[in-house]
Amino acid sequence: MRYGAPVLFLAQVLGVVGLPVPDEFLLTVAGALVHRGLLNGATTSLAAVGGCLSGITISYLLGRFVGLPFLLTRLHLPAGAVQRAQAWFRRFGGWLLTFGYFVPGVRHVSAIAAGSTPLSYATFARYAYPGGGLWCSVFLGLGYVAGDRWREVVRDSRAHFAVVFFVLVALVAAYVIVRATAHRQHQ
């Protein structure tokens, strides 16, 4: 497995930028391979996190310097997804960058959406980079803990992820509604 870390790095860069790479699957398998002793834990972790952070930085820079209209036409990004990401970003701010990694499709457009807004790179990095490290750690850790049962973990995490995602969305919506109601009462 001599090329494991470089391949994982490249896959993470390309996957986070938006190419169809099964990121969570690769991270889980990499964690299982670390568990089996076939990959080095430190280099695998560095490659995963480094690739993820490089990919999200490239996405931010594309949004900032290339521009959204060009990206929408050239990369065939769905305009609705990018517009939703921008609206979510305006509503939830940097926290979308931190936790958006865990929402399928959001991690691919949140950095581009952030780059297309006046958000500074320092603020972007403050929210996006810890989220990327957390996201990589969660899936590498799942694979490591699962060991040879990694296939079951991938299947089960996909099945339960939808439930967890919808519960989180409901909690955030409830928080926004309560806060908006309280704000109206104080005016």
KEDOLO-895671 format. One record per residue (C-alpha): residue number from 0; residue in one letter; x negated, y, z negated. Coordinates in Angstrom, 1 decimal. Layout:
<pts>
+-----+------+--------+--------+--------+
: seq : type :     xx :     yy :     zz :
+-----+------+--------+--------+--------+
: NUM :    A :      X :      Y :      Z :
...
+-----+------+--------+--------+--------+
</pts>
This chain:
<pts>
+-----+------+--------+--------+--------+
: seq : type :     xx :     yy :     zz :
+-----+------+--------+--------+--------+
:   0 :    M :    0.0 :    0.0 :    0.0 :
:   1 :    R :   -2.9 :    2.3 :    0.9 :
:   2 :    Y :   -0.7 :    4.8 :    2.7 :
:   3 :    G :    2.2 :    4.8 :    0.2 :
:   4 :    A :    1.6 :    8.2 :   -1.3 :
:   5 :    P :    0.9 :   10.1 :    1.9 :
:   6 :    V :    4.0 :    8.5 :    3.6 :
:   7 :    L :    6.1 :    9.3 :    0.6 :
:   8 :    F :    4.9 :   12.9 :    0.7 :
:   9 :    L :    5.7 :   13.3 :    4.4 :
:  10 :    A :    9.1 :   11.6 :    4.0 :
:  11 :    Q :   10.0 :   14.0 :    1.2 :
:  12 :    V :    9.0 :   17.1 :    3.1 :
:  13 :    L :   11.0 :   16.0 :    6.2 :
:  14 :    G :   13.9 :   14.8 :    4.1 :
:  15 :    V :   14.3 :   17.9 :    2.1 :
:  16 :    V :   13.9 :   20.1 :    5.1 :
:  17 :    G :   16.9 :   18.3 :    6.5 :
:  18 :    L :   15.9 :   15.4 :    8.7 :
:  19 :    P :   17.9 :   12.2 :    8.1 :
:  20 :    V :   15.5 :   10.5 :    5.6 :
:  21 :    P :   17.1 :    8.5 :    2.8 :
:  22 :    D :   15.3 :   10.4 :    0.0 :
:  23 :    E :   16.9 :    8.9 :   -3.1 :
:  24 :    F :   16.5 :    5.4 :   -1.7 :
:  25 :    L :   12.8 :    6.0 :   -0.9 :
:  26 :    L :   12.2 :    7.4 :   -4.4 :
:  27 :    T :   13.9 :    4.5 :   -6.1 :
:  28 :    V :   11.9 :    2.0 :   -4.0 :
:  29 :    A :    8.7 :    3.9 :   -4.8 :
:  30 :    G :    9.5 :    3.7 :   -8.5 :
:  31 :    A :   10.1 :    0.0 :   -8.2 :
:  32 :    L :    6.8 :   -0.4 :   -6.4 :
:  33 :    V :    5.0 :    1.5 :   -9.3 :
:  34 :    H :    6.7 :   -0.9 :  -11.7 :
:  35 :    R :    5.4 :   -3.9 :   -9.8 :
:  36 :    G :    1.9 :   -2.4 :   -9.8 :
:  37 :    L :    1.8 :   -2.0 :   -6.0 :
:  38 :    L :    1.6 :    1.8 :   -6.1 :
:  39 :    N :   -0.2 :    4.1 :   -8.5 :
:  40 :    G :    2.2 :    6.0 :  -10.8 :
:  41 :    A :    0.3 :    9.3 :  -10.9 :
:  42 :    T :   -0.3 :    9.6 :   -7.1 :
:  43 :    T :    3.2 :    8.4 :   -6.3 :
:  44 :    S :    4.7 :   11.0 :   -8.6 :
:  45 :    L :    2.5 :   13.8 :   -7.3 :
:  46 :    A :    3.3 :   12.8 :   -3.7 :
:  47 :    A :    7.0 :   12.7 :   -4.3 :
:  48 :    V :    7.2 :   16.0 :   -6.2 :
:  49 :    G :    4.6 :   17.7 :   -3.9 :
:  50 :    G :    6.5 :   16.7 :   -0.8 :
:  51 :    C :    9.8 :   17.8 :   -2.3 :
:  52 :    L :    8.5 :   21.2 :   -3.3 :
:  53 :    S :    6.8 :   21.6 :    0.0 :
:  54 :    G :    9.9 :   20.8 :    1.9 :
:  55 :    I :   12.1 :   23.2 :   -0.1 :
:  56 :    T :    9.5 :   25.9 :    0.3 :
:  57 :    I :    9.5 :   25.4 :    4.0 :
:  58 :    S :   13.3 :   25.6 :    4.0 :
:  59 :    Y :   13.3 :   28.8 :    2.0 :
:  60 :    L :   10.7 :   30.3 :    4.4 :
:  61 :    L :   12.8 :   29.3 :    7.4 :
:  62 :    G :   15.8 :   31.0 :    6.0 :
:  63 :    R :   13.8 :   34.1 :    5.2 :
:  64 :    F :   11.7 :   34.5 :    8.3 :
:  65 :    V :   13.4 :   32.6 :   11.1 :
:  66 :    G :   16.9 :   33.6 :   10.2 :
:  67 :    L :   20.2 :   31.8 :    9.8 :
:  68 :    P :   21.7 :   32.4 :   13.3 :
:  69 :    F :   18.6 :   30.8 :   15.0 :
:  70 :    L :   18.6 :   27.9 :   12.6 :
:  71 :    L :   22.3 :   27.2 :   13.0 :
:  72 :    T :   21.9 :   26.9 :   16.8 :
:  73 :    R :   18.5 :   25.2 :   17.0 :
:  74 :    L :   18.7 :   22.7 :   14.2 :
:  75 :    H :   22.4 :   22.1 :   14.7 :
:  76 :    L :   23.1 :   22.7 :   11.0 :
:  77 :    P :   26.8 :   22.8 :   10.3 :
:  78 :    A :   27.8 :   26.4 :    9.9 :
:  79 :    G :   30.4 :   25.5 :    7.4 :
:  80 :    A :   27.9 :   23.8 :    5.1 :
:  81 :    V :   25.5 :   26.7 :    5.2 :
:  82 :    Q :   28.3 :   29.2 :    4.5 :
:  83 :    R :   29.5 :   27.1 :    1.6 :
:  84 :    A :   26.0 :   26.9 :    0.3 :
:  85 :    Q :   25.6 :   30.7 :    0.5 :
:  86 :    A :   29.0 :   31.2 :   -1.3 :
:  87 :    W :   28.0 :   28.7 :   -4.0 :
:  88 :    F :   24.6 :   30.4 :   -4.3 :
:  89 :    R :   26.2 :   33.8 :   -4.7 :
:  90 :    R :   28.6 :   32.3 :   -7.3 :
:  91 :    F :   26.2 :   30.1 :   -9.3 :
:  92 :    G :   23.0 :   31.8 :   -8.6 :
:  93 :    G :   19.7 :   30.0 :   -9.1 :
:  94 :    W :   21.3 :   27.1 :  -10.9 :
:  95 :    L :   22.5 :   25.8 :   -7.5 :
:  96 :    L :   18.8 :   25.5 :   -6.6 :
:  97 :    T :   18.1 :   23.6 :   -9.8 :
:  98 :    F :   20.9 :   21.1 :   -9.7 :
:  99 :    G :   21.8 :   21.2 :   -6.0 :
: 100 :    Y :   19.2 :   18.4 :   -5.3 :
: 101 :    F :   21.6 :   16.0 :   -6.9 :
: 102 :    V :   24.5 :   16.9 :   -4.5 :
: 103 :    P :   24.2 :   15.2 :   -1.1 :
: 104 :    G :   23.9 :   17.7 :    1.7 :
: 105 :    V :   23.4 :   20.7 :   -0.7 :
: 106 :    R :   19.6 :   20.2 :   -1.2 :
: 107 :    H :   19.2 :   20.4 :    2.6 :
: 108 :    V :   20.9 :   23.8 :    3.0 :
: 109 :    S :   20.5 :   25.5 :   -0.4 :
: 110 :    A :   17.0 :   26.7 :    0.1 :
: 111 :    I :   17.8 :   28.0 :    3.6 :
: 112 :    A :   20.8 :   29.8 :    2.2 :
: 113 :    A :   18.6 :   31.2 :   -0.6 :
: 114 :    G :   16.0 :   32.3 :    1.9 :
: 115 :    S :   18.6 :   34.1 :    4.0 :
: 116 :    T :   19.6 :   36.2 :    1.0 :
: 117 :    P :   17.6 :   39.0 :   -0.8 :
: 118 :    L :   16.5 :   36.4 :   -3.5 :
: 119 :    S :   12.8 :   36.9 :   -4.2 :
: 120 :    Y :   10.4 :   34.0 :   -3.8 :
: 121 :    A :    9.5 :   34.1 :   -7.5 :
: 122 :    T :   13.1 :   33.7 :   -8.5 :
: 123 :    F :   13.6 :   31.0 :   -6.0 :
: 124 :    A :   10.6 :   29.1 :   -7.3 :
: 125 :    R :   11.7 :   29.5 :  -10.9 :
: 126 :    Y :   14.9 :   27.7 :  -10.2 :
: 127 :    A :   14.1 :   25.4 :   -7.3 :
: 128 :    Y :   10.8 :   23.8 :   -8.4 :
: 129 :    P :   11.9 :   22.5 :  -11.8 :
: 130 :    G :   15.0 :   21.0 :  -10.1 :
: 131 :    G :   12.8 :   19.3 :   -7.5 :
: 132 :    G :   10.6 :   17.8 :  -10.2 :
: 133 :    L :   13.6 :   16.6 :  -12.1 :
: 134 :    W :   15.3 :   15.1 :   -9.1 :
: 135 :    C :   12.1 :   13.2 :   -8.1 :
: 136 :    S :   11.6 :   12.0 :  -11.7 :
: 137 :    V :   15.2 :   10.8 :  -12.0 :
: 138 :    F :   15.0 :    8.6 :   -8.9 :
: 139 :    L :   11.4 :    7.4 :   -9.5 :
: 140 :    G :   12.4 :    6.6 :  -13.0 :
: 141 :    L :   15.5 :    4.7 :  -12.0 :
: 142 :    G :   13.4 :    2.6 :   -9.6 :
: 143 :    Y :   10.7 :    2.0 :  -12.3 :
: 144 :    V :   13.2 :    1.0 :  -14.9 :
: 145 :    A :   15.1 :   -1.2 :  -12.5 :
: 146 :    G :   12.0 :   -2.9 :  -11.3 :
: 147 :    D :   13.1 :   -5.9 :   -9.1 :
: 148 :    R :   16.7 :   -4.9 :   -9.5 :
: 149 :    W :   16.3 :   -1.6 :   -7.6 :
: 150 :    R :   18.8 :   -2.6 :   -4.9 :
: 151 :    E :   21.6 :   -2.9 :   -7.6 :
: 152 :    V :   20.5 :    0.4 :   -9.1 :
: 153 :    V :   20.7 :    2.2 :   -5.7 :
: 154 :    R :   24.2 :    0.7 :   -5.0 :
: 155 :    D :   25.5 :    1.5 :   -8.5 :
: 156 :    S :   24.1 :    5.0 :   -8.6 :
: 157 :    R :   25.8 :    5.8 :   -5.3 :
: 158 :    A :   29.1 :    4.4 :   -6.6 :
: 159 :    H :   28.9 :    6.4 :   -9.9 :
: 160 :    F :   27.4 :    9.5 :   -8.4 :
: 161 :    A :   30.6 :   10.6 :   -6.8 :
: 162 :    V :   32.4 :   10.3 :  -10.1 :
: 163 :    V :   29.7 :   12.2 :  -12.0 :
: 164 :    F :   29.6 :   14.9 :   -9.3 :
: 165 :    F :   33.4 :   15.5 :   -9.4 :
: 166 :    V :   33.4 :   15.6 :  -13.2 :
: 167 :    L :   30.6 :   18.2 :  -13.0 :
: 168 :    V :   32.5 :   20.2 :  -10.4 :
: 169 :    A :   35.6 :   20.1 :  -12.6 :
: 170 :    L :   33.6 :   21.3 :  -15.6 :
: 171 :    V :   32.0 :   24.2 :  -13.7 :
: 172 :    A :   35.4 :   25.2 :  -12.3 :
: 173 :    A :   36.9 :   25.1 :  -15.7 :
: 174 :    Y :   34.1 :   27.3 :  -17.1 :
: 175 :    V :   34.5 :   29.8 :  -14.2 :
: 176 :    I :   38.3 :   30.0 :  -14.8 :
: 177 :    V :   37.9 :   30.5 :  -18.5 :
: 178 :    R :   35.3 :   33.1 :  -18.1 :
: 179 :    A :   37.2 :   35.0 :  -15.4 :
: 180 :    T :   40.4 :   34.9 :  -17.6 :
: 181 :    A :   38.4 :   36.2 :  -20.6 :
: 182 :    H :   36.9 :   38.9 :  -18.5 :
: 183 :    R :   40.3 :   40.0 :  -17.2 :
: 184 :    Q :   41.6 :   40.2 :  -20.8 :
: 185 :    H :   38.8 :   42.4 :  -21.9 :
: 186 :    Q :   39.5 :   45.0 :  -19.1 :
+-----+------+--------+--------+--------+
</pts>
